Amino acid sequence: MSLLAKNKAKNYTINLVFKLDKSNRGSLANYVRKRESDGEK
């Protein structure tokens, strides 16, 4: 495996994890917000 291909694979994995992390945080924030608004009722 060439160095370039290795870097590409590494960056791809990092981006994938970052994207997943971002969407997870978004849904977690929504969940917490929903719980808080449910508690106010």
C-alpha positions, -999 to +999 in steps of 0.1 A: +000+000+000+014+034-010+018+062+015-008+082-004-033+054-002-026+049+034-032+086+042-064+086+021-077+056+040-068+073+073-085+106+064-116+087+052-119+069+085-114+101+105-140+119+084-164+090+088-160+089+125-163+127+127-195+126+107-210+099+128-200+117+160-216+149+147-249+133+139-249+114+172-243+146+191-272+162+171-296+135+180-284+134+216-290+172+219-325+168+204-332+139+228-322+160+258-341+190+245-372+168+241-368+154+276-365+189+290-396+202+271-415+171+282-406+178+318-419+214+316-455+203+307 
